[in-house]
């Protein structure tokens, strides 16, 4: 463990000028999605009990993503969206490219937007990527969906922004 930390610190110390890349301005309040698509309070109320309905609604997805960004935890919803896009890919060549990119961005250890999945799920996903198919990320996507449903959705529902939507 100490060796791992030492290696990470060594890497950071070698690139002092690149540290600026990690400073990303985030507004304290989530940015509001365009008003044109604003749901009715009744529609927004349904999101309280259905992450699926929330993610299927463009305004809901944008609101949820913005809320998670304000908490510095948007990698889960980004991964879920990437999985949905991946499933629509027809070309085996493009599928392999997307799978590699998604693995490097979300799954591999120390990935820039690493999602929190257990080792078993990670191993299954890695095996699935030997021959990428539309279902390669299904298990990981289901785990992340469950995590967002159990953890992120309740926080979003308690947020000021959501409370404004249901008024």
C-alpha positions as CSV (number, residue, x, y, z in Angstrom):
1,X,0.0,0.0,0.0
2,X,2.8,2.4,0.9
3,X,4.6,1.6,-2.3
4,X,1.5,2.3,-4.3
5,X,1.1,5.7,-2.6
6,X,4.8,6.5,-3.2
7,X,4.4,5.6,-6.9
8,X,1.3,7.8,-7.3
9,X,3.1,10.7,-5.5
10,X,6.1,10.2,-7.7
11,X,4.0,10.4,-10.8
12,X,2.3,13.6,-9.6
13,X,5.6,15.2,-8.7
14,X,7.1,14.5,-12.2
15,X,4.3,16.5,-13.9
16,X,3.8,19.7,-11.9
17,X,2.8,21.8,-15.0
18,X,0.0,19.3,-15.9
19,X,-1.7,19.7,-12.5
20,X,-3.6,22.7,-14.0
21,X,-5.5,20.2,-16.1
22,X,-7.2,18.8,-13.0
23,X,-8.6,22.2,-11.9
24,X,-12.0,22.3,-13.4
25,X,-14.4,25.1,-12.4
26,X,-17.7,23.7,-11.1
27,X,-20.6,26.0,-10.1
28,X,-21.9,25.4,-6.6
29,X,-25.4,25.2,-7.8
30,X,-26.3,22.7,-10.6
31,X,-26.8,24.4,-13.9
32,X,-30.4,24.3,-15.1
33,X,-31.2,22.5,-18.3
34,X,-33.0,24.5,-21.1
35,X,-36.4,25.7,-20.0
36,X,-38.1,24.4,-23.2
37,X,-38.2,20.8,-22.0
38,X,-39.2,21.4,-18.4
39,X,-41.5,18.7,-17.2
40,X,-44.8,19.2,-15.4
41,X,-44.6,18.9,-11.6
42,X,-46.6,15.6,-11.9
43,X,-44.1,14.2,-14.4
44,X,-41.1,15.3,-12.2
45,X,-42.8,13.7,-9.2
46,X,-42.7,10.3,-10.9
47,X,-38.9,10.5,-11.0
48,X,-38.9,10.2,-7.2
49,X,-39.7,6.5,-7.5
50,X,-38.3,5.7,-10.9
51,X,-34.7,6.3,-11.9
52,X,-35.6,4.8,-15.2
53,X,-38.2,7.5,-15.9
54,X,-35.7,10.1,-14.8
55,X,-33.0,8.9,-17.1
56,X,-35.4,8.5,-20.1
57,X,-36.5,12.1,-19.9
58,X,-33.9,14.5,-21.5
59,X,-34.6,17.2,-18.9
60,X,-34.5,14.7,-16.1
61,X,-31.2,13.3,-17.3
62,X,-29.7,16.7,-17.7
63,X,-30.9,17.8,-14.2
64,X,-29.6,14.6,-12.6
65,X,-26.3,14.9,-14.4
66,X,-25.9,18.5,-13.4
67,X,-26.8,17.6,-9.7
68,X,-24.2,14.8,-9.7
69,X,-21.6,17.1,-11.3
70,X,-22.2,19.6,-8.4
71,X,-21.3,16.7,-6.0
72,X,-18.3,15.6,-8.1
73,X,-19.8,12.2,-8.8
74,X,-21.1,12.3,-12.3
75,X,-19.0,9.3,-13.5
76,X,-21.9,6.9,-12.8
77,X,-24.5,8.6,-14.9
78,X,-21.8,9.2,-17.6
79,X,-21.0,5.5,-17.7
80,X,-24.7,4.6,-17.8
81,X,-25.2,7.0,-20.8
82,X,-22.1,5.6,-22.5
83,X,-23.5,2.1,-22.1
84,X,-26.8,3.1,-23.7
85,X,-24.9,4.6,-26.6
86,X,-22.7,1.5,-26.9
87,X,-25.7,-0.8,-27.2
88,X,-26.9,1.1,-30.2
89,X,-23.6,0.6,-32.1
90,X,-24.0,-1.7,-35.1
91,X,-20.5,-1.9,-36.6
92,X,-18.3,-4.5,-34.9
93,X,-15.3,-2.3,-35.5
94,X,-16.9,0.7,-33.9
95,X,-18.2,-1.5,-31.1
96,X,-14.6,-2.7,-30.3
97,X,-13.3,0.9,-30.4
98,X,-16.1,2.2,-28.0
99,X,-15.6,-0.8,-25.7
100,X,-11.9,-0.1,-25.4
101,X,-12.5,3.6,-24.8
102,X,-15.2,2.8,-22.2
103,X,-13.0,0.3,-20.4
104,X,-10.1,2.8,-20.3
105,X,-12.3,5.7,-19.1
106,X,-14.6,3.9,-16.6
107,X,-13.6,0.3,-15.7
108,X,-9.9,-0.2,-15.5
109,X,-8.2,0.5,-12.1
110,X,-7.2,4.2,-11.8
111,X,-9.3,5.1,-14.8
112,X,-10.0,8.9,-15.0
113,X,-13.7,8.3,-14.3
114,X,-13.5,4.9,-12.6
115,X,-17.0,3.6,-11.5
116,X,-17.4,1.8,-8.3
117,X,-18.0,-1.9,-9.2
118,X,-16.9,-5.0,-7.4
119,X,-14.1,-7.2,-8.7
120,X,-16.4,-10.0,-9.9
121,X,-18.3,-7.5,-12.1
122,X,-15.1,-6.0,-13.3
123,X,-13.7,-9.4,-14.2
124,X,-16.9,-10.4,-16.0
125,X,-16.8,-7.2,-18.0
126,X,-13.2,-7.7,-18.9
127,X,-13.9,-11.2,-20.2
128,X,-16.9,-9.9,-22.2
129,X,-14.6,-7.4,-23.9
130,X,-12.5,-10.2,-25.5
131,X,-15.3,-10.4,-28.1
132,X,-17.3,-7.2,-27.7
133,X,-21.1,-7.5,-28.1
134,X,-24.0,-5.2,-27.3
135,X,-24.3,-6.9,-23.9
136,X,-20.6,-6.6,-22.9
137,X,-21.3,-3.9,-20.2
138,X,-24.7,-5.1,-19.1
139,X,-23.7,-6.4,-15.7
140,X,-21.6,-3.3,-14.9
141,X,-24.4,-1.1,-16.1
142,X,-26.9,-2.9,-13.9
143,X,-24.7,-2.5,-10.9
144,X,-24.2,1.2,-11.5
145,X,-27.9,1.7,-12.1
146,X,-28.6,0.0,-8.7
147,X,-26.0,2.2,-7.0
148,X,-27.5,5.4,-8.5
149,X,-31.0,4.2,-7.5
150,X,-30.0,3.5,-4.0
151,X,-27.6,6.3,-3.4
152,X,-27.7,9.2,-5.9
153,X,-31.5,9.3,-6.6
154,X,-32.5,9.9,-2.9
155,X,-30.0,12.7,-2.7
156,X,-31.2,14.3,-5.9
157,X,-34.9,14.0,-4.7
158,X,-33.9,15.9,-1.5
159,X,-32.0,18.6,-3.5
160,X,-33.3,22.2,-3.8
161,X,-33.3,21.9,-7.6
162,X,-35.7,18.9,-7.6
163,X,-37.9,20.5,-5.0
164,X,-38.3,23.5,-7.3
165,X,-39.4,21.2,-10.2
166,X,-42.2,19.6,-8.2
167,X,-43.7,22.9,-7.1
